[in-house]
């Protein structure tokens, strides 16, 4: 028995450490969403490229708008703050100049981009409606749909109501839109005789208003209406129903017979 016990193999109870290898599983990259909007910096870059394409002087205006506040900030820093003794004031003047230059750059970029965008649609039917929809200032109400349209020439008349009263905007040559504007003025004055009515002409004529200056020109009219009055006048004009389709000529709606059932 003793010999049999000695012949048995002795089990080693010590655990041998085994290092487990890390298995790196490559993560699949998510496909880019084509409908995802670009970031702000990319949007600014796209706007800048579009503005440069249609406005060759935009780069010079943008450079001047950025550099002028920066130079003013540097001049004030050297005049009112000594870089050796007043280092904090010196730095603050420079930072203020940089921020002012960035703000002026963004303002000029927005205006030049707006002008370039409107230059692409100038002369097309519905261009005034796009301006009234996107660039109308506070205190004005208007619709992008015209109140009168010429089926032959595609000339149109738009109507806006604001602090300056009622503004009728003719889209097209003045010689063709003048009669349409006069007809619209008579119909509006019949309902609102005490509200002043102004005209604006947007077209190829020399004295017409450029498309990108329509909102600015509307803001120059003398203030005659208050906020509550603007809403009341706008609701009154909407009751005219000018946007409804007219009845074709030669058809009397009271003499139309209903179709017989088959």
Backbone bond lengths (Angstrom), bond angles and torsions (degrees), N, CA, C in turn:
res aa  C-N    CA-C-N  psi(-1)  N-CA   C-N-CA  omega(-1)  CA-C   N-CA-C  phi
1 X - - - 1.453 - - 1.507 111.39 -
2 X 1.290 113.02 -39.46 1.462 117.05 179.54 1.499 111.70 -65.65
3 X 1.291 115.48 -38.65 1.472 118.93 179.43 1.525 111.15 -68.47
4 X 1.376 116.30 -34.17 1.471 119.66 179.76 1.513 111.67 -68.76
5 X 1.373 114.33 -36.62 1.458 117.30 178.99 1.508 111.78 -68.64
6 X 1.370 113.53 -35.57 1.454 116.15 178.90 1.517 112.97 -71.21
7 X 1.365 116.66 -24.83 1.466 119.85 -178.08 1.514 113.07 -78.73
8 X 1.387 116.88 -15.24 1.471 118.32 -179.64 1.526 110.52 -71.66
9 X 1.322 117.49 141.14 1.478 119.53 178.81 1.525 110.38 -72.76
10 X 1.277 115.79 137.36 1.453 122.36 -179.33 1.529 108.17 -85.39
11 X 1.332 112.70 123.45 1.461 117.95 -179.65 1.523 110.75 -78.09
12 X 1.302 116.56 131.91 1.461 121.51 178.58 1.525 108.58 -85.66
13 X 1.342 114.93 113.69 1.457 120.38 -177.34 1.532 113.83 -81.55
14 X 1.303 118.83 -3.79 1.451 120.24 178.57 1.527 109.76 -74.30
15 X 1.300 113.64 133.75 1.470 118.85 179.94 1.519 110.46 -87.60
16 X 1.272 113.83 128.07 1.455 120.04 179.41 1.527 107.57 -84.77
17 X 1.328 118.59 119.29 1.476 119.69 -178.63 1.517 111.29 -67.12
18 X 1.278 113.83 131.37 1.466 120.67 -179.70 1.525 107.45 -115.43
19 X 1.307 116.42 121.18 1.468 121.91 178.95 1.524 110.22 -84.42
20 X 1.271 112.16 120.97 1.481 117.45 -179.63 1.520 108.92 -84.31
21 X 1.286 117.39 129.33 1.467 122.88 178.70 1.519 109.72 -78.61
22 X 1.279 113.20 135.90 1.462 118.79 177.68 1.518 110.29 -77.74
23 X 1.280 114.04 130.23 1.465 120.13 179.53 1.518 107.42 -99.72
24 X 1.285 115.45 113.40 1.456 121.16 -179.93 1.515 109.42 -87.06
25 X 1.289 115.09 115.92 1.467 120.78 179.49 1.520 107.54 -98.13
26 X 1.286 117.80 112.72 1.468 119.04 -179.83 1.531 110.48 -64.20
27 X 1.318 114.69 127.43 1.465 120.20 179.34 1.527 110.02 -83.23
28 X 1.272 115.06 131.79 1.465 119.84 179.98 1.525 109.37 -73.26
29 X 1.301 115.85 132.67 1.455 120.45 178.51 1.525 110.33 -75.08
30 X 1.309 113.93 138.10 1.451 118.71 179.02 1.522 110.55 -72.53
31 X 1.296 116.98 135.58 1.479 117.73 178.58 1.522 110.57 -65.31
32 X 1.303 114.90 146.63 1.455 120.30 -179.78 1.520 110.60 -71.12
33 X 1.312 114.52 136.39 1.459 120.81 179.20 1.526 109.13 -77.89
34 X 1.329 118.35 118.20 1.477 118.64 -179.43 1.518 112.86 -67.87
35 X 1.353 116.98 -21.77 1.468 120.19 -179.15 1.525 112.88 -88.21
36 X 1.308 117.51 -1.06 1.461 120.17 -179.10 1.524 109.94 -72.56
37 X 1.323 115.61 134.30 1.458 120.51 -179.19 1.521 110.45 -73.51
38 X 1.327 117.99 142.09 1.465 119.95 178.25 1.522 111.28 -69.15
39 X 1.330 115.29 163.06 1.449 120.35 179.63 1.518 112.44 -70.01
40 X 1.338 114.30 174.50 1.461 118.56 -176.53 1.525 111.79 -65.38
41 X 1.319 116.13 -42.08 1.465 118.74 -178.72 1.525 110.70 -65.06
42 X 1.335 116.37 -40.60 1.462 119.29 178.38 1.516 111.08 -66.51
43 X 1.336 117.34 -37.21 1.456 119.95 176.93 1.523 111.24 -63.71
44 X 1.346 116.74 -42.71 1.458 119.57 177.95 1.519 111.08 -62.18
45 X 1.335 116.62 -39.29 1.462 119.96 179.10 1.529 110.91 -65.12
46 X 1.325 117.16 -40.74 1.464 120.21 178.23 1.531 111.24 -65.44
47 X 1.330 116.45 -40.35 1.459 119.88 177.52 1.521 110.65 -64.14
48 X 1.325 116.40 -40.66 1.462 119.86 179.03 1.521 111.83 -64.10
49 X 1.329 117.35 -41.62 1.462 120.22 179.00 1.530 111.01 -65.90
50 X 1.335 117.10 -40.36 1.461 119.91 178.47 1.524 111.29 -65.76
51 X 1.340 116.40 -38.44 1.459 119.61 179.60 1.516 111.23 -67.95
52 X 1.317 117.06 -40.19 1.470 120.40 177.97 1.514 111.58 -62.95
53 X 1.328 116.51 -33.01 1.470 120.00 -176.73 1.527 111.45 -68.37
54 X 1.321 117.18 -34.17 1.462 120.46 -175.84 1.521 113.22 -108.36
55 X 1.326 118.02 -8.04 1.458 121.44 -179.13 1.524 107.41 -138.33
56 X 1.322 116.89 101.75 1.468 120.72 -176.03 1.521 112.69 -71.44
57 X 1.324 117.90 -23.95 1.464 120.80 -179.54 1.518 113.19 -88.82
58 X 1.306 117.65 0.29 1.465 119.70 -176.31 1.520 111.83 -64.77
59 X 1.340 117.76 -36.45 1.467 120.29 -178.30 1.520 110.76 -63.93
60 X 1.318 116.97 -39.83 1.466 119.82 -179.44 1.526 111.01 -69.28
61 X 1.307 116.96 -39.80 1.463 119.66 177.14 1.531 111.03 -64.40
62 X 1.315 116.95 -39.83 1.461 120.32 -179.81 1.525 111.15 -68.04
63 X 1.327 116.31 -41.34 1.464 119.27 178.53 1.524 111.18 -64.22
64 X 1.323 116.55 -41.76 1.466 119.92 178.38 1.524 111.59 -65.78
65 X 1.341 116.64 -39.23 1.458 120.07 179.79 1.523 111.98 -65.42
66 X 1.326 117.76 -31.50 1.467 120.12 179.52 1.529 112.44 -83.37
67 X 1.323 116.65 -41.46 1.461 119.43 -173.91 1.523 112.82 -75.68
68 X 1.317 117.74 -32.19 1.466 119.13 -177.03 1.524 112.99 -62.09
69 X 1.332 121.43 -49.19 1.474 119.48 175.80 1.519 113.34 -64.30
70 X 1.333 117.12 -32.94 1.466 119.38 178.71 1.530 110.70 -65.22
71 X 1.317 117.12 -43.73 1.459 120.63 178.74 1.536 111.29 -65.75
72 X 1.324 116.36 -37.63 1.469 119.32 176.89 1.519 110.44 -64.56
73 X 1.326 117.18 -41.35 1.455 120.08 177.21 1.512 112.55 -62.90
74 X 1.323 118.06 -40.70 1.471 121.10 177.32 1.524 111.18 -64.95
75 X 1.337 116.77 -41.58 1.459 119.45 179.49 1.527 111.39 -64.00
76 X 1.319 117.47 -41.68 1.462 120.15 177.85 1.516 111.65 -67.47
77 X 1.329 116.32 -33.74 1.463 118.89 179.19 1.529 111.14 -65.77
78 X 1.321 118.25 -41.90 1.465 120.71 179.88 1.532 112.09 -74.66
79 X 1.343 116.21 -25.77 1.463 118.37 -179.17 1.525 112.91 -81.52
80 X 1.319 117.60 -41.96 1.461 120.93 -171.16 1.525 113.61 -110.42
81 X 1.314 119.02 -4.14 1.464 120.77 -179.78 1.515 108.98 -139.59
82 X 1.315 115.24 123.43 1.463 121.05 177.63 1.521 109.42 -80.68
83 X 1.331 119.30 124.50 1.470 119.70 -176.91 1.523 113.73 -64.84
84 X 1.321 118.38 -18.37 1.469 120.18 179.30 1.524 112.48 -89.14
85 X 1.328 117.34 -37.08 1.467 120.68 -176.75 1.529 112.59 -99.75
86 X 1.308 117.27 -39.23 1.471 121.58 -176.76 1.530 109.81 -115.23
87 X 1.301 115.37 67.63 1.456 120.68 -175.08 1.522 111.29 -68.58
88 X 1.366 117.26 -34.59 1.467 119.60 -179.11 1.529 110.71 -66.96
89 X 1.328 117.15 -46.16 1.456 119.91 177.92 1.518 112.18 -63.24
90 X 1.341 116.28 -37.16 1.460 120.60 178.39 1.525 110.79 -61.56
91 X 1.334 115.77 -44.71 1.470 119.96 -179.52 1.524 111.00 -68.12
92 X 1.333 116.85 -38.16 1.460 119.77 -179.47 1.529 111.74 -64.27
93 X 1.326 117.34 -38.29 1.460 119.71 177.23 1.528 110.86 -63.47
94 X 1.317 116.93 -40.31 1.471 120.25 -179.54 1.527 110.78 -67.97
95 X 1.348 116.19 -43.04 1.469 119.54 178.74 1.531 110.76 -63.33
96 X 1.339 116.70 -40.03 1.464 119.83 177.64 1.529 111.19 -63.12
97 X 1.326 116.95 -38.35 1.460 119.78 176.60 1.513 112.56 -65.04
98 X 1.343 117.20 -39.83 1.463 120.31 178.48 1.526 111.46 -66.53
99 X 1.315 117.29 -43.01 1.462 120.11 178.44 1.527 111.49 -65.45
100 X 1.336 116.38 -40.30 1.458 118.87 176.26 1.518 112.34 -63.93
101 X 1.335 116.69 -38.64 1.462 119.55 176.96 1.515 112.25 -65.40
102 X 1.343 116.78 -39.14 1.463 119.56 178.26 1.520 111.09 -66.57
103 X 1.322 117.33 -40.70 1.461 120.29 178.32 1.521 111.55 -64.52
104 X 1.331 116.86 -44.45 1.467 119.95 178.00 1.533 110.97 -63.80
105 X 1.314 117.44 -36.96 1.464 121.69 177.57 1.520 111.12 -60.82
106 X 1.344 117.37 -45.10 1.457 120.85 -178.71 1.532 111.47 -67.77
107 X 1.330 116.40 -38.34 1.471 119.17 179.47 1.521 111.00 -65.04
108 X 1.322 116.53 -46.85 1.466 120.10 -179.89 1.518 110.69 -65.82
109 X 1.336 117.18 -38.72 1.462 120.16 178.93 1.527 110.82 -62.57
110 X 1.336 117.39 -41.69 1.455 119.83 179.14 1.516 112.56 -63.42
111 X 1.321 117.11 -41.87 1.465 119.82 -178.86 1.526 111.81 -70.65
112 X 1.316 116.34 -43.01 1.472 118.06 179.44 1.526 111.71 -68.22
113 X 1.335 116.75 -34.74 1.464 119.64 177.11 1.520 111.07 -67.80
114 X 1.338 116.87 -38.75 1.457 120.09 177.15 1.529 111.09 -64.02
115 X 1.322 115.75 -40.99 1.460 119.43 178.41 1.522 111.14 -65.11
116 X 1.335 117.04 -41.02 1.464 120.33 179.05 1.523 111.79 -66.49
117 X 1.337 116.57 -36.76 1.467 119.80 179.26 1.522 111.11 -68.04
118 X 1.327 117.26 -40.72 1.460 120.01 179.65 1.526 111.75 -71.30
119 X 1.317 117.15 -27.73 1.459 119.21 178.04 1.526 112.14 -67.09
120 X 1.331 117.10 -22.72 1.458 120.13 179.23 1.523 112.67 -76.51
121 X 1.337 116.55 -28.44 1.467 119.35 -178.02 1.521 112.14 -105.69
122 X 1.326 117.70 3.02 1.464 120.42 -179.36 1.525 109.53 -63.92
123 X 1.311 115.93 134.60 1.453 121.53 -179.69 1.511 114.74 88.94
124 X 1.321 118.39 -7.12 1.449 121.36 179.43 1.528 110.29 -92.34
125 X 1.320 118.28 148.56 1.471 119.80 176.95 1.524 111.03 -62.89
126 X 1.315 116.38 133.80 1.457 121.25 -179.70 1.507 114.94 90.61
127 X 1.343 118.03 5.03 1.466 119.83 -179.20 1.524 111.21 -67.49
128 X 1.329 117.13 -38.86 1.467 119.98 178.64 1.519 110.50 -65.49
129 X 1.312 117.39 -36.49 1.456 120.06 176.78 1.510 112.79 -62.50
130 X 1.338 117.48 -36.80 1.469 120.43 176.71 1.519 111.33 -65.81
131 X 1.338 116.69 -36.64 1.465 120.06 177.73 1.522 110.71 -67.12
132 X 1.320 116.88 -44.31 1.461 120.74 -179.78 1.519 111.61 -65.15
133 X 1.315 117.72 -27.77 1.461 120.56 -179.17 1.520 112.38 -79.55
134 X 1.334 117.58 -35.17 1.462 120.37 -171.13 1.519 114.33 -106.72
135 X 1.329 118.92 -30.09 1.462 120.61 -170.87 1.523 113.93 -116.71
136 X 1.306 117.36 13.36 1.454 119.18 -178.86 1.527 110.11 -72.03
137 X 1.326 116.33 133.81 1.457 120.94 -176.98 1.523 111.29 -78.97
138 X 1.325 113.32 170.53 1.465 119.53 -179.68 1.534 109.54 -68.55
139 X 1.324 114.83 140.69 1.452 119.61 -178.22 1.504 113.91 95.30
140 X 1.348 117.53 3.17 1.464 121.62 179.25 1.520 109.41 -125.00
141 X 1.313 115.61 143.89 1.453 121.99 175.29 1.519 108.53 -127.76
142 X 1.310 115.35 138.12 1.466 120.74 -179.60 1.514 108.44 -160.46
143 X 1.300 115.55 166.11 1.458 122.64 177.49 1.517 109.16 -117.37
144 X 1.319 114.84 146.13 1.464 118.91 177.99 1.520 112.16 -75.47
145 X 1.320 117.35 -9.78 1.454 121.57 177.97 1.518 109.33 -90.43
146 X 1.315 118.29 134.81 1.472 120.57 179.45 1.517 111.32 -71.87
147 X 1.324 115.07 155.72 1.465 121.05 177.32 1.518 111.32 -91.60
148 X 1.322 117.70 -15.65 1.465 121.82 177.48 1.523 108.35 -152.06
149 X 1.316 116.56 137.09 1.468 122.09 -178.05 1.521 108.49 -137.11
150 X 1.317 115.68 136.66 1.461 120.83 174.69 1.525 108.60 -88.43
151 X 1.321 119.26 119.44 1.471 119.80 -177.24 1.525 113.39 -68.37
152 X 1.307 118.13 -21.94 1.468 120.34 -177.84 1.526 111.93 -85.12
153 X 1.317 116.57 -48.59 1.472 120.44 -173.57 1.520 113.30 -101.22
154 X 1.343 118.05 -7.77 1.461 122.80 -177.16 1.536 113.11 65.09
155 X 1.328 116.82 15.21 1.470 119.59 172.75 1.531 109.17 -70.49
156 X 1.323 115.92 149.42 1.460 119.60 -174.01 1.522 110.45 -141.08
157 X 1.324 114.21 160.87 1.455 122.79 176.28 1.527 108.11 -125.29
158 X 1.315 116.09 127.64 1.458 122.32 178.83 1.524 108.97 -112.49
159 X 1.319 114.75 154.87 1.466 119.80 -176.64 1.524 109.70 -129.39
160 X 1.329 115.93 135.30 1.458 122.71 177.81 1.516 109.17 -133.95
161 X 1.329 115.71 148.47 1.462 122.18 179.99 1.518 107.90 -127.20
162 X 1.337 115.65 131.44 1.453 119.73 -179.62 1.507 111.70 -161.27
163 X 1.321 115.41 -158.60 1.459 120.45 -177.86 1.521 112.43 -64.23
164 X 1.303 116.53 -27.77 1.460 120.21 179.36 1.506 114.14 -85.62
165 X 1.321 118.29 7.23 1.455 121.65 -178.88 1.520 111.10 100.43
166 X 1.315 115.60 -144.09 1.464 122.14 179.35 1.521 108.56 -102.81
167 X 1.323 115.97 130.48 1.467 121.97 179.94 1.520 108.21 -118.16
168 X 1.301 116.47 123.10 1.459 123.24 174.32 1.521 108.34 -102.98
169 X 1.317 116.25 125.11 1.468 122.33 -174.68 1.516 108.42 -113.28
170 X 1.306 116.16 120.25 1.450 121.40 177.51 1.516 111.10 -94.62
171 X 1.318 116.25 126.57 1.469 122.68 179.74 1.525 108.40 -105.76
172 X 1.312 115.52 107.54 1.453 120.77 -177.96 1.513 110.53 136.30
173 X 1.317 118.04 -179.14 1.467 120.67 177.75 1.527 111.52 -59.60
174 X 1.301 115.62 143.20 1.465 120.42 -176.79 1.517 111.81 -63.87
175 X 1.314 117.20 -33.00 1.461 120.23 -179.00 1.529 112.20 -65.23
176 X 1.336 117.58 -25.71 1.457 120.99 -179.35 1.517 112.65 -97.46
177 X 1.325 117.65 -29.77 1.466 119.96 -176.84 1.528 113.42 -89.74
178 X 1.340 118.44 -12.53 1.457 120.17 -176.90 1.536 111.53 -62.86
179 X 1.300 117.12 -41.62 1.468 119.81 -179.83 1.523 110.68 -67.34
180 X 1.315 117.36 -38.81 1.464 120.62 177.96 1.527 110.90 -65.12
181 X 1.320 116.65 -38.93 1.461 120.31 178.54 1.524 111.49 -66.67
182 X 1.319 116.49 -39.85 1.469 119.66 178.72 1.531 111.34 -64.96
183 X 1.326 117.02 -39.89 1.467 119.79 178.19 1.525 111.19 -64.52
184 X 1.319 115.54 -41.30 1.464 118.81 179.63 1.526 111.09 -68.57
185 X 1.308 116.91 -36.75 1.466 119.63 178.22 1.529 111.34 -64.06
186 X 1.325 117.48 -39.54 1.459 119.81 179.53 1.532 111.39 -65.25
187 X 1.326 116.20 -40.77 1.466 118.59 179.88 1.519 111.70 -69.11
188 X 1.342 117.36 -34.91 1.461 120.13 178.65 1.521 110.97 -73.89
189 X 1.343 117.45 -41.30 1.463 120.82 -179.55 1.520 111.57 -67.03
190 X 1.329 117.13 -23.82 1.457 119.62 178.05 1.534 110.89 -67.31
191 X 1.333 116.23 -32.75 1.464 120.63 -179.97 1.520 112.34 -92.03
192 X 1.330 116.96 -35.91 1.469 121.90 -176.47 1.527 108.62 -128.07
193 X 1.305 118.20 78.17 1.470 119.76 -175.33 1.523 114.00 -73.17
194 X 1.344 117.98 -19.36 1.463 120.57 -175.43 1.524 113.59 -96.41
195 X 1.320 118.30 0.92 1.466 121.88 -179.29 1.527 108.56 -100.63
196 X 1.338 118.05 127.37 1.472 119.96 179.80 1.523 111.54 -67.46
197 X 1.321 115.39 144.35 1.462 122.61 -178.74 1.524 108.21 -120.11
198 X 1.315 116.86 125.86 1.463 123.51 -179.31 1.526 110.12 -114.68
199 X 1.341 114.74 155.92 1.456 122.07 -179.52 1.526 109.62 -114.68
200 X 1.316 114.82 145.18 1.470 122.75 169.00 1.517 107.55 -134.63
201 X 1.333 115.63 140.67 1.456 121.62 -179.15 1.522 109.06 -117.93
202 X 1.325 116.15 123.81 1.460 122.58 177.32 1.518 107.39 -120.87
203 X 1.307 116.04 110.57 1.459 119.18 -177.63 1.511 111.74 -176.20
204 X 1.324 117.22 -161.61 1.468 121.19 -176.63 1.518 114.67 -82.10
205 X 1.326 118.56 -1.84 1.464 120.60 -178.18 1.523 110.69 -70.91
206 X 1.317 115.93 156.64 1.462 120.58 -177.74 1.529 112.13 -68.97
207 X 1.320 117.31 -36.12 1.460 120.49 -178.77 1.527 113.39 -90.06
208 X 1.324 117.50 8.63 1.460 120.31 179.38 1.529 110.52 -78.52
209 X 1.321 115.79 161.77 1.461 122.06 -178.15 1.532 108.99 -86.27
210 X 1.337 118.31 130.01 1.472 118.96 174.66 1.522 111.40 -61.75
211 X 1.296 115.47 154.62 1.452 120.45 -173.73 1.534 111.90 -62.94
212 X 1.324 117.33 -37.88 1.459 119.67 -176.83 1.529 113.08 -79.47
213 X 1.333 117.26 -3.75 1.469 120.73 179.36 1.536 112.75 -111.31
214 X 1.304 117.29 11.07 1.458 119.78 -179.01 1.529 110.77 -64.72
215 X 1.327 117.24 -46.31 1.465 120.59 -178.88 1.528 111.24 -64.47
216 X 1.338 117.43 -39.28 1.467 119.84 178.84 1.525 111.49 -66.74
217 X 1.328 117.04 -39.82 1.460 119.78 -179.55 1.530 111.31 -68.26
218 X 1.307 117.28 -34.24 1.461 119.76 177.69 1.527 111.39 -67.26
219 X 1.326 116.57 -31.74 1.455 119.35 179.35 1.514 114.14 -74.57
220 X 1.338 118.49 -9.90 1.459 121.55 -179.11 1.519 113.32 -88.75
221 X 1.317 117.47 -6.79 1.458 119.17 178.22 1.536 109.78 -70.34
222 X 1.296 115.39 148.94 1.460 121.32 -178.56 1.525 110.53 -65.94
223 X 1.340 115.59 137.21 1.456 120.93 -178.54 1.527 110.32 -71.16
224 X 1.325 115.99 122.91 1.466 121.57 -179.23 1.532 111.76 -130.36
225 X 1.318 118.32 -14.79 1.464 121.70 -177.72 1.519 110.51 -122.39
226 X 1.318 115.30 147.43 1.457 121.45 174.24 1.526 109.71 -96.56
227 X 1.333 114.42 177.97 1.464 118.86 -175.08 1.523 111.71 -62.86
228 X 1.323 117.31 -45.14 1.470 120.09 179.38 1.521 111.22 -66.48
229 X 1.319 117.31 -36.08 1.460 120.60 179.49 1.524 111.37 -69.75
230 X 1.332 116.32 -34.81 1.469 119.42 177.59 1.522 110.47 -61.92
231 X 1.324 116.55 -43.94 1.467 120.09 179.27 1.525 111.37 -64.44
232 X 1.335 117.08 -41.06 1.463 120.10 -179.90 1.526 111.35 -65.98
233 X 1.325 117.34 -42.53 1.467 120.67 179.17 1.528 110.76 -65.91
234 X 1.339 116.67 -40.65 1.464 119.87 179.90 1.525 111.21 -63.83
235 X 1.317 117.45 -42.39 1.474 120.17 177.94 1.527 111.29 -65.84
236 X 1.310 115.94 -35.88 1.467 119.52 178.71 1.527 111.42 -66.36
237 X 1.325 116.05 -39.97 1.462 119.16 179.96 1.520 111.89 -72.19
238 X 1.326 117.01 -32.41 1.465 119.21 178.71 1.516 112.56 -65.99
239 X 1.321 116.08 -20.53 1.462 119.62 178.89 1.518 113.18 -77.32
240 X 1.329 116.25 -6.41 1.467 119.04 178.72 1.519 111.52 -66.80
241 X 1.339 116.15 -32.99 1.456 119.25 179.03 1.504 113.56 71.31
242 X 1.342 116.16 36.69 1.465 118.77 -178.76 1.521 112.73 -72.39
243 X 1.342 116.30 -20.59 1.456 118.53 -177.32 1.522 113.18 -80.69
244 X 1.352 118.16 -3.95 1.447 120.31 177.74 1.518 110.80 -76.02
245 X 1.324 115.35 149.27 1.456 120.23 -178.84 1.526 109.55 -71.19
246 X 1.326 117.67 135.30 1.468 119.53 179.91 1.516 111.50 -74.73
247 X 1.329 115.20 159.00 1.465 120.61 177.07 1.521 108.86 -77.52
248 X 1.337 118.89 132.25 1.474 120.26 179.96 1.520 111.03 -58.47
249 X 1.343 115.54 145.88 1.454 120.97 -179.68 1.524 110.56 -68.95
250 X 1.303 114.72 144.76 1.460 120.33 178.78 1.501 114.12 92.10
251 X 1.353 118.51 -1.44 1.462 121.73 -179.70 1.512 108.56 -115.90
252 X 1.299 116.53 124.34 1.458 122.02 176.65 1.524 107.52 -96.88
253 X 1.337 118.55 114.39 1.471 119.22 -175.91 1.526 112.88 -65.96
254 X 1.345 118.95 -18.27 1.456 120.77 179.73 1.520 112.48 -85.69
255 X 1.348 116.83 -10.36 1.460 119.81 -178.93 1.517 112.99 -113.28
256 X 1.310 115.56 10.51 1.462 119.33 -179.67 1.512 108.88 -77.77
257 X 1.343 117.27 127.95 1.452 122.61 179.17 1.529 110.14 -93.38
258 X 1.297 115.04 141.82 1.458 120.10 177.36 1.501 109.79 -74.83
259 X 1.317 117.06 147.74 1.475 121.61 -178.83 1.513 110.15 -70.09
260 X 1.331 115.68 140.96 1.449 120.67 179.42 1.525 109.89 -77.69
261 X 1.328 115.97 142.41 1.481 119.05 177.53 1.520 109.75 -70.27
262 X 1.331 115.01 142.43 1.461 120.28 178.88 1.527 111.31 -83.37
